[in-house]
Amino acid sequence: MLLTSVLVLLCAGLFDVSAAPQQVPIEVPAVAKPRKLHGRFLHITDMHPDPSYRAKTSDATACHRKKGKKKKNRAGYYGVPYSECDSPLRLTNLTLDFIEKKWASEIDFVIWTGDNARHDNDRKLPRTPAEIYDLNRAVASKMTAVFTSRGIPVVPSLGNNDVWPHNIMIPGPNSITNEFGSIWKAFIPFPHLQIFQRGAYYAVEVIPDSVAVISLNTMYFYDSNKAVGGCEFKDRDDAGNLQFDWLEVQLKGFRARGMQVWISGHVPPSPGNYFPECYVRYVELALRFQDTILGHLYGHMNADHFFFLEADDLDIVEPATSPLRGQQDLFETLLADFAAMPKAKVINLDEYAVINVSPSVVPNPYLPSFRVFSYNVTGAAITNLGRKHGHRRGKNKDKAAQCKLDAYRETWRCQLNEEWHSDADAPSRSNQLWTPLGYAQYYIPHLEDGNKTHKPSFKLEYVTYQPDALMGSEGVYPVPSKNLPSKVKKKHTPYGLEDLTVGAWVALARRMGNSKKLSSFFKTYMYMA
């Protein structure tokens, strides 16, 4: 690991001879003992460290060459906000050092959703597999030092820029699964190593016998990956189908044991990101196991937002719609979806799952960010879960007839008929033991002000909690007072959510779709304007 850190540092030196002092290599401190449960976890994503980043160069060259003619187009010491440049190593080090100092003693586990190599956006300096692996190995060493050495489980996922060429990954076992099996050996439980070799997916019991995190390899669902078949029903050995078959077994097993599960991955599940048949399988499993899944956490998009998977997505609709196919109109599309949310008196919450997409560490195209979730560790467990909600074929009255047609008969929409498991008393629906309660999001608002003598600092951007909740109850604080500003302002608490249950998210979406003020907050946080 030390050799990898040295290689990364040397790589930085070769391309940044003018930078002084040199970017600090990733270091590993001594091992510490495991700690008690705190009821918080970290979600961090899309670091994109770039060993070739050079301060004062032009952002037009991905901050690699030529001096920027104008100050606003010149690479900053710690990065360039709102640009296409990736993170200098000093920014990734700054981020993880800050988290180590402020949060390592306050969290129970880490969900880390990929992209730990630079983008391939410089034709004069193409990426190589060796560089990608070296960067991933170096960041993994830092994560081991900061978290694993303290007994904090870390659950990484493979990003679309963690492979070469980016977006392309053939079915495993292959060189990528072999390499990451080595890079992430400190994170992957031994019983999952064999399945990881096949597809780079696995599960970790972050709270033994109680809570697990399932890390998916979304490369096998991502429609930009032309090396896989796209989960077609007839191709049961497709890499995506094999992963969903495995996921179904995991969810059944965890449910049988009375456990709760977080689903994590890099590319979020949407019609604009996933192959159509992969999307259908994801939606069906998300709704079928709603009483077992606490939430779905993703990265990749770099914009802070949330959206819903709905039972209606399993209907046959022509022409197919792709509401999240890109960021240009993402806000408007989401707002329209929120405004169309059924009223509280008629909505059936069994038919919804919530996808949370976190913003990135890399300031491309916005500002460095991470978030810390809190969850209920004091409530009583509900032991009588197990009610079954009959399979819903959707509101499309013609679906039965459509499924008799050759065009649809052998599709997943017409083949998925398992009973769903949903319960209004499940932790995803009612505040109890393991229920997600909220999160605090941090960012660097003035990254451009950082220099050799002045480090930029992370600030609280906002929290989802009600203001009173930050005062704590029964000695439990969702955010430690040391990590809050001296004065929490209204802009820090615009959502006022009691928890992060499905119903709370649906109610927020409904409010947001009908409130210009609230939707303005949402847009500001999404684009960090």
C-alpha positions as CSV (number, residue, x, y, z in Angstrom):
1,M,0.0,0.0,0.0
2,L,2.9,2.3,0.8
3,L,4.4,1.6,-2.6
4,T,1.1,2.6,-4.2
5,S,1.0,5.9,-2.4
6,V,4.6,6.6,-3.5
7,L,3.7,5.8,-7.1
8,V,0.7,8.2,-7.0
9,L,2.9,10.9,-5.5
10,L,5.6,10.4,-8.2
11,C,2.9,10.5,-10.8
12,A,1.8,13.9,-9.5
13,G,5.3,15.2,-9.4
14,L,6.0,14.2,-13.1
15,F,3.1,16.4,-14.3
16,D,3.1,19.1,-11.7
17,V,6.7,20.2,-11.4
18,S,5.7,23.8,-10.6
19,A,3.5,22.9,-7.6
20,A,5.1,23.6,-4.2
21,P,4.9,22.1,-1.8
22,Q,4.3,18.7,-3.4
23,Q,0.9,17.1,-2.8
24,V,0.9,15.0,0.3
25,P,0.8,11.2,-0.2
26,I,-1.9,9.2,1.4
27,E,-0.7,8.0,4.8
28,V,-1.7,5.1,7.1
29,P,-1.9,5.6,10.9
30,A,-1.8,3.0,13.6
31,V,-4.7,0.5,14.1
32,A,-7.3,1.3,16.7
33,K,-9.9,-0.8,18.4
34,P,-13.6,-1.1,17.3
35,R,-16.0,1.3,18.9
36,K,-19.6,1.4,20.1
37,L,-22.6,2.1,18.0
38,H,-23.4,5.8,17.4
39,G,-26.4,5.8,15.1
40,R,-24.7,7.5,12.2
41,F,-22.9,6.6,9.0
42,L,-21.1,8.4,6.2
43,H,-22.0,8.4,2.5
44,I,-19.1,9.7,0.3
45,T,-18.9,9.4,-3.5
46,D,-17.0,10.5,-6.7
47,M,-13.7,11.7,-5.3
48,H,-12.0,11.6,-8.8
49,P,-8.4,12.3,-7.6
50,D,-6.2,13.5,-10.5
51,P,-2.4,13.0,-10.0
52,S,-1.8,15.2,-13.1
53,Y,-3.7,18.2,-11.7
54,R,-1.5,21.3,-11.7
55,A,-2.3,24.6,-10.0
56,K,-2.5,27.7,-12.1
57,T,-3.0,25.8,-15.3
58,S,-6.0,26.3,-17.6
59,D,-9.3,24.5,-16.9
60,A,-9.6,24.1,-20.7
61,T,-6.8,21.5,-20.5
62,A,-8.5,19.7,-17.6
63,C,-6.1,21.6,-15.3
64,H,-3.2,19.8,-16.8
65,R,-1.3,22.2,-19.0
66,K,-0.9,25.9,-20.0
67,K,-1.3,28.8,-17.7
68,G,-4.9,30.0,-17.4
69,K,-5.2,33.4,-19.1
70,K,-8.0,34.6,-16.8
71,K,-8.1,34.1,-13.0
72,K,-11.6,32.5,-13.2
73,N,-10.2,29.9,-15.7
74,R,-7.1,29.2,-13.7
75,A,-6.7,26.0,-11.7
76,G,-6.8,26.7,-8.0
77,Y,-4.6,25.2,-5.4
78,Y,-7.4,22.9,-4.0
79,G,-9.4,22.6,-7.2
80,V,-11.7,24.5,-9.6
81,P,-15.4,24.8,-8.6
82,Y,-18.0,24.5,-11.4
83,S,-15.5,23.2,-13.9
84,E,-14.6,20.0,-15.7
85,C,-11.3,19.6,-13.8
86,D,-10.9,16.7,-11.3
87,S,-9.7,16.8,-7.7
88,P,-6.1,17.5,-6.9
89,L,-4.7,14.9,-4.5
90,R,-4.6,17.6,-1.8
91,L,-8.4,18.0,-2.0
92,T,-9.1,14.3,-1.5
93,N,-6.6,14.3,1.4
94,L,-8.2,17.4,2.8
95,T,-11.6,15.8,2.7
96,L,-10.7,12.6,4.3
97,D,-8.5,14.3,6.9
98,F,-11.5,16.6,7.8
99,I,-13.8,13.6,8.1
100,E,-11.2,11.7,10.2
101,K,-10.9,14.7,12.6
102,K,-14.6,15.6,12.8
103,W,-16.5,12.4,12.2
104,A,-14.4,9.2,12.6
105,S,-15.3,9.0,16.3
106,E,-19.0,9.6,15.5
107,I,-20.0,7.1,12.8
108,D,-20.6,3.3,12.6
109,F,-20.0,2.5,9.0
110,V,-19.1,4.1,5.6
111,I,-20.9,3.7,2.3
112,W,-18.5,4.7,-0.5
113,T,-20.1,4.7,-4.0
114,G,-17.2,4.8,-6.4
115,D,-15.3,6.8,-9.0
116,N,-11.8,7.0,-7.4
117,A,-9.9,7.8,-10.6
118,R,-9.9,10.8,-12.8
119,H,-12.2,11.2,-15.8
120,D,-10.8,10.4,-19.2
121,N,-11.4,13.9,-20.5
122,D,-7.9,14.8,-21.7
123,R,-6.9,13.2,-25.1
124,K,-3.3,14.3,-24.7
125,L,-3.1,12.5,-21.4
126,P,-5.2,9.3,-21.7
127,R,-5.8,7.2,-18.6
128,T,-4.3,3.7,-18.2
129,P,-5.4,0.7,-16.2
130,A,-2.3,1.0,-14.1
131,E,-3.1,4.6,-13.1
132,I,-6.8,3.7,-12.3
133,Y,-5.7,0.8,-10.1
134,D,-3.0,2.9,-8.4
135,L,-5.5,5.7,-7.6
136,N,-8.0,3.2,-6.3
137,R,-5.4,1.4,-4.2
138,A,-4.2,4.7,-2.7
139,V,-7.7,5.9,-1.8
140,A,-8.5,2.5,-0.4
141,S,-5.4,2.7,1.8
142,K,-6.6,6.0,3.1
143,M,-10.0,4.7,3.8
144,T,-8.5,1.7,5.6
145,A,-6.4,4.1,7.7
146,V,-9.2,6.4,8.6
147,F,-12.0,3.9,9.1
148,T,-11.3,0.2,8.9
149,S,-8.4,0.5,11.4
150,R,-10.9,1.9,13.9
151,G,-13.3,-1.0,13.4
152,I,-15.6,0.9,11.1
153,P,-16.9,-1.1,8.2
154,V,-16.3,0.5,4.7
155,V,-18.5,-0.7,1.8
156,P,-17.2,0.5,-1.6
157,S,-18.8,0.2,-5.0
158,L,-17.3,0.1,-8.4
159,G,-17.7,3.4,-10.5
160,N,-17.9,3.8,-14.2
161,N,-14.6,5.6,-14.1
162,D,-12.9,2.9,-12.1
163,V,-12.7,0.7,-15.1
164,W,-10.8,1.0,-18.4
165,P,-12.2,2.0,-20.9
166,H,-14.6,3.9,-18.8
167,N,-18.2,2.6,-18.9
168,I,-17.1,-0.7,-20.3
169,M,-16.9,-3.9,-18.2
170,I,-17.3,-7.5,-19.6
171,P,-18.9,-10.2,-17.5
172,G,-16.6,-11.6,-14.8
173,P,-14.4,-13.2,-13.6
174,N,-12.0,-10.8,-15.3
175,S,-9.0,-8.6,-14.6
176,I,-11.2,-5.9,-13.0
177,T,-12.8,-8.2,-10.5
178,N,-9.5,-9.8,-9.8
179,E,-7.8,-6.4,-9.2
180,F,-10.5,-4.9,-7.1
181,G,-10.7,-8.1,-5.1
182,S,-7.2,-7.4,-4.1
183,I,-7.6,-3.6,-3.6
184,W,-10.7,-4.0,-1.5
185,K,-9.6,-7.1,0.4
186,A,-9.9,-5.2,3.7
187,F,-13.6,-4.4,3.0
188,I,-15.1,-7.6,1.5
189,P,-16.2,-10.3,3.9
190,F,-14.4,-13.6,3.1
191,P,-17.6,-15.5,2.3
192,H,-18.3,-13.0,-0.5
193,L,-15.0,-13.1,-2.2
194,Q,-15.9,-15.8,-4.6
195,I,-19.1,-14.1,-5.8
196,F,-17.1,-10.8,-5.9
197,Q,-14.7,-12.4,-8.4
198,R,-17.7,-13.2,-10.6
199,G,-19.3,-9.8,-10.6
200,A,-17.8,-7.2,-8.2
201,Y,-20.9,-7.2,-5.9
202,Y,-21.2,-8.4,-2.3
203,A,-22.9,-7.7,1.1
204,V,-21.5,-6.6,4.4
205,E,-23.3,-6.9,7.8
206,V,-22.3,-3.5,9.1
207,I,-24.3,-4.3,12.3
208,P,-24.0,-8.1,12.7
209,D,-27.3,-9.9,12.5
210,S,-29.2,-6.6,12.3
211,V,-28.2,-4.3,9.4
212,A,-26.5,-5.1,6.1
213,V,-25.3,-3.0,3.2
214,I,-25.5,-4.6,-0.3
215,S,-23.0,-3.1,-2.8
216,L,-24.1,-3.6,-6.3
217,N,-22.0,-3.4,-9.5
218,T,-24.2,-1.1,-11.5
219,M,-21.8,-1.4,-14.5
220,Y,-23.9,-4.5,-15.4
221,F,-27.1,-2.5,-15.5
222,Y,-25.7,0.8,-17.0
223,D,-26.9,1.3,-20.6
224,S,-23.5,2.9,-21.6
225,N,-21.9,-0.5,-21.0
226,K,-22.2,-2.2,-24.4
227,A,-20.3,-5.3,-23.2
228,V,-23.3,-6.8,-21.5
229,G,-26.8,-7.8,-22.7
230,G,-29.0,-5.6,-20.7
231,C,-30.9,-8.1,-18.5
232,E,-33.0,-9.5,-21.3
233,F,-35.4,-12.1,-20.0
234,K,-34.3,-14.7,-22.5
235,D,-30.7,-14.3,-21.6
236,R,-30.7,-15.7,-18.1
237,D,-26.9,-15.9,-18.0
238,D,-26.5,-12.2,-18.7
239,A,-24.3,-10.5,-16.1
240,G,-27.1,-8.2,-15.0
241,N,-29.6,-11.0,-14.6
242,L,-27.1,-13.1,-12.6
243,Q,-26.6,-10.1,-10.3
244,F,-30.3,-9.6,-9.8
245,D,-30.7,-13.3,-9.1
246,W,-28.0,-13.0,-6.4
247,L,-29.6,-9.8,-5.0
248,E,-33.0,-11.6,-4.7
249,V,-31.4,-14.4,-2.8
250,Q,-29.6,-11.9,-0.5
251,L,-32.8,-10.0,0.2
252,K,-34.8,-13.2,0.9
253,G,-32.0,-14.4,3.3
254,F,-31.8,-11.1,5.2
255,R,-35.6,-10.8,5.4
256,A,-35.8,-14.4,6.8
257,R,-33.3,-13.4,9.5
258,G,-35.3,-10.3,10.4
259,M,-32.5,-7.9,9.2
260,Q,-32.7,-4.6,7.5
261,V,-30.7,-3.6,4.4
262,W,-29.3,-0.6,2.6
263,I,-28.8,-0.9,-1.1
264,S,-25.8,1.0,-2.5
265,G,-24.1,1.5,-5.9
266,H,-22.6,4.0,-8.2
267,V,-25.1,4.7,-11.1
268,P,-28.6,5.3,-9.8
269,P,-31.5,3.3,-11.1
270,S,-33.5,5.3,-13.6
271,P,-34.8,4.8,-17.1
272,G,-32.2,7.2,-18.4
273,N,-29.3,5.2,-16.8
274,Y,-30.3,1.6,-16.9
275,F,-31.1,-0.8,-19.7
276,P,-35.0,-1.1,-19.7
277,E,-35.1,-4.7,-18.5
278,C,-32.5,-4.0,-15.8
279,Y,-34.6,-1.1,-14.6
280,V,-37.7,-3.2,-14.4
281,R,-36.0,-5.9,-12.3
282,Y,-34.6,-3.3,-9.9
283,V,-38.0,-1.6,-9.4
284,E,-39.7,-4.9,-8.8
285,L,-37.2,-6.0,-6.2
286,A,-37.1,-2.6,-4.5
287,L,-40.9,-2.8,-4.1
288,R,-41.2,-6.5,-3.3
289,F,-38.8,-6.1,-0.4
290,Q,-39.9,-2.7,0.8
291,D,-40.2,-4.0,4.4
292,T,-36.5,-5.1,4.4
293,I,-34.8,-2.2,2.5
294,L,-34.1,0.9,4.5
295,G,-33.1,2.9,1.5
296,H,-31.1,3.2,-1.8
297,L,-27.9,5.3,-1.9
298,Y,-26.1,6.3,-5.1
299,G,-23.6,8.8,-6.7
300,H,-22.5,9.3,-10.3
301,M,-24.8,12.2,-11.1
302,N,-22.9,14.7,-8.9
303,A,-26.1,16.6,-8.3
304,D,-27.9,16.4,-5.0
305,H,-31.4,15.0,-5.5
306,F,-33.9,12.2,-4.8
307,F,-36.5,10.5,-6.9
308,F,-39.0,7.6,-6.7
309,L,-39.4,4.2,-8.1
310,E,-43.1,3.5,-8.5
311,A,-45.3,0.5,-9.1
312,D,-46.5,2.2,-12.3
313,D,-43.0,1.7,-13.7
314,L,-43.9,-2.0,-14.1
315,D,-46.7,-1.2,-16.5
316,I,-46.3,-1.5,-20.2
317,V,-46.4,2.1,-21.5
318,E,-45.8,3.1,-25.1
319,P,-43.7,5.0,-26.0
320,A,-41.4,4.4,-23.1
321,T,-40.4,7.5,-21.2
322,S,-37.0,8.4,-19.7
323,P,-37.6,11.1,-17.1
324,L,-34.0,11.2,-15.8
325,R,-31.9,11.1,-19.0
326,G,-29.5,13.8,-18.2
327,Q,-29.0,16.8,-16.0
328,Q,-30.0,19.6,-18.4
329,D,-33.7,19.5,-17.3
330,L,-33.3,17.4,-14.2
331,F,-34.7,19.9,-11.8
332,E,-37.8,20.7,-13.9
333,T,-38.4,17.0,-14.5
334,L,-38.3,16.1,-10.9
335,L,-40.4,19.1,-9.9
336,A,-43.1,18.0,-12.4
337,D,-43.0,14.5,-10.9
338,F,-43.3,15.9,-7.4
339,A,-46.2,18.1,-8.3
340,A,-48.0,15.1,-9.8
341,M,-47.7,13.1,-6.6
342,P,-51.1,11.6,-5.5
343,K,-52.7,13.2,-2.5
344,A,-52.2,11.8,0.9
345,K,-55.7,10.3,1.1
346,V,-55.4,8.2,-2.0
347,I,-51.7,7.3,-2.3
348,N,-50.6,3.8,-1.5
349,L,-47.1,4.0,0.0
350,D,-46.5,0.2,-0.7
351,E,-45.9,1.3,-4.3
352,Y,-43.0,3.6,-3.7
353,A,-39.3,3.4,-3.1
354,V,-36.9,6.4,-2.7
355,I,-33.6,6.8,-4.4
356,N,-31.1,9.2,-2.8
357,V,-28.3,10.6,-5.0
358,S,-25.5,12.3,-3.1
359,P,-23.3,15.1,-4.5
360,S,-19.6,14.5,-5.2
361,V,-16.3,15.3,-3.6
362,V,-14.9,16.3,-6.9
363,P,-15.8,19.9,-7.8
364,N,-17.0,18.8,-11.2
365,P,-19.3,20.4,-12.0
366,Y,-20.2,21.8,-8.5
367,L,-18.6,21.9,-5.1
368,P,-16.9,19.2,-2.9
369,S,-19.5,17.6,-0.7
370,F,-20.3,14.6,1.6
371,R,-23.2,13.7,3.9
372,V,-23.7,11.9,7.2
373,F,-26.9,10.1,7.9
374,S,-28.3,9.3,11.3
375,Y,-30.6,6.4,12.2
376,N,-32.6,5.1,15.1
377,V,-30.6,3.0,17.6
378,T,-32.9,3.5,20.6
379,G,-36.3,2.4,19.3
380,A,-37.8,-1.0,19.9
381,A,-37.6,-3.6,17.1
382,I,-40.9,-4.7,15.5
383,T,-40.9,-8.5,15.5
384,N,-44.2,-9.2,13.7
385,L,-43.3,-8.0,10.3
386,G,-44.3,-10.3,7.5
387,R,-47.6,-9.1,6.0
388,K,-47.7,-9.6,2.3
389,H,-49.1,-7.1,-0.2
390,G,-50.5,-8.9,-3.2
391,H,-48.6,-8.4,-6.4
392,R,-49.7,-5.2,-8.1
393,R,-49.8,-5.4,-11.9
394,G,-50.4,-1.7,-12.2
395,K,-53.2,0.5,-13.3
396,N,-52.7,-0.5,-16.9
397,K,-55.9,-2.5,-17.6
398,D,-54.5,-3.7,-20.9
399,K,-51.4,-5.3,-19.4
400,A,-52.8,-8.8,-19.2
401,A,-53.7,-8.7,-22.9
402,Q,-50.4,-7.1,-23.8
403,C,-48.5,-9.8,-22.1
404,K,-50.0,-12.4,-24.4
405,L,-48.4,-10.6,-27.4
406,D,-45.0,-11.8,-28.7
407,A,-43.5,-8.3,-28.2
408,Y,-44.1,-8.5,-24.4
409,R,-44.6,-12.1,-23.4
410,E,-41.0,-12.8,-22.6
411,T,-40.2,-9.6,-20.8
412,W,-39.6,-9.1,-17.1
413,R,-42.7,-6.9,-16.9
414,C,-44.8,-9.9,-17.8
415,Q,-42.8,-12.5,-15.9
416,L,-42.5,-11.0,-12.4
417,N,-45.4,-12.2,-10.4
418,E,-44.0,-12.7,-6.9
419,E,-45.9,-11.4,-3.8
420,W,-44.6,-8.2,-2.4
421,H,-43.6,-7.7,1.2
422,S,-44.6,-4.4,2.6
423,D,-45.7,-3.3,6.0
424,A,-46.7,0.1,7.4
425,D,-44.8,-0.8,10.6
426,A,-41.5,-1.7,8.8
427,P,-38.5,0.6,9.6
428,S,-38.7,2.1,6.1
429,R,-42.2,3.2,6.8
430,S,-42.4,3.9,10.5
431,N,-39.8,5.4,12.9
432,Q,-38.4,2.6,15.0
433,L,-35.2,0.7,15.4
434,W,-32.9,1.2,12.4
435,T,-35.1,3.7,10.7
436,P,-33.1,6.5,8.8
437,L,-33.8,9.8,10.6
438,G,-32.1,12.3,8.4
439,Y,-28.7,13.6,7.2
440,A,-26.4,16.6,7.4
441,Q,-24.6,17.7,4.2
442,Y,-21.3,19.5,4.2
443,Y,-19.6,21.4,1.4
444,I,-16.7,23.8,0.7
445,P,-18.4,27.0,-0.4
446,H,-15.3,29.0,-1.3
447,L,-12.9,26.4,-2.7
448,E,-11.2,29.0,-4.9
449,D,-10.0,30.9,-1.9
450,G,-7.7,28.0,-0.8
451,N,-4.0,28.4,-1.3
452,K,-0.6,27.2,0.1
453,T,-1.1,29.0,3.4
454,H,-4.9,28.9,3.7
455,K,-6.9,25.7,3.6
456,P,-10.5,25.8,2.5
457,S,-12.9,24.4,5.0
458,F,-16.1,22.3,5.0
459,K,-19.2,24.0,6.2
460,L,-22.7,22.7,7.0
461,E,-24.8,23.2,3.9
462,Y,-28.1,21.9,5.2
463,V,-29.8,19.2,7.3
464,T,-33.1,17.4,6.7
465,Y,-34.1,17.6,10.4
466,Q,-36.5,19.8,12.1
467,P,-34.6,22.6,14.0
468,D,-35.7,21.2,17.4
469,A,-34.2,17.7,16.6
470,L,-30.7,19.2,16.5
471,M,-31.1,19.9,20.3
472,G,-31.2,16.1,20.8
473,S,-33.5,14.0,23.0
474,E,-32.6,11.4,25.6
475,G,-28.9,12.3,25.1
476,V,-29.1,11.4,21.4
477,Y,-28.0,14.0,18.9
478,P,-28.3,13.5,15.1
479,V,-25.4,15.9,14.6
480,P,-22.8,16.4,17.3
481,S,-22.7,20.0,18.4
482,K,-19.1,20.3,17.4
483,N,-20.1,19.7,13.8
484,L,-22.8,22.4,13.7
485,P,-22.3,26.1,13.2
486,S,-22.5,28.4,16.2
487,K,-25.9,29.5,15.0
488,V,-28.1,27.2,12.9
489,K,-30.1,29.4,10.5
490,K,-33.4,28.8,8.7
491,K,-31.5,28.1,5.5
492,H,-29.9,25.1,7.2
493,T,-33.2,23.4,8.0
494,P,-35.6,24.0,5.1
495,Y,-37.1,20.6,4.9
496,G,-38.0,19.9,8.5
497,L,-38.4,16.2,8.2
498,E,-39.1,14.0,11.2
499,D,-37.4,11.1,9.6
500,L,-36.5,9.6,6.2
501,T,-39.3,7.1,5.8
502,V,-41.0,6.6,2.5
503,G,-44.0,8.6,3.6
504,A,-41.8,11.5,4.8
505,W,-40.1,11.6,1.4
506,V,-43.4,11.5,-0.5
507,A,-44.8,14.3,1.7
508,L,-41.7,16.4,1.1
509,A,-42.0,15.8,-2.7
510,R,-45.7,16.8,-2.6
511,R,-44.8,20.0,-0.6
512,M,-42.0,20.8,-2.9
513,G,-44.1,20.4,-6.0
514,N,-46.5,23.1,-4.7
515,S,-44.1,25.5,-3.1
516,K,-41.8,27.9,-5.0
517,K,-39.9,28.7,-1.9
518,L,-39.2,25.0,-1.0
519,S,-38.4,24.1,-4.6
520,S,-36.0,27.0,-4.7
521,F,-34.1,25.5,-1.8
522,F,-34.0,22.2,-3.6
523,K,-32.6,23.7,-6.7
524,T,-30.0,25.7,-4.8
525,Y,-28.8,22.5,-3.1
526,M,-28.9,20.5,-6.3
527,Y,-26.7,22.8,-8.2
528,M,-25.0,24.6,-5.3
529,A,-25.7,27.9,-6.9
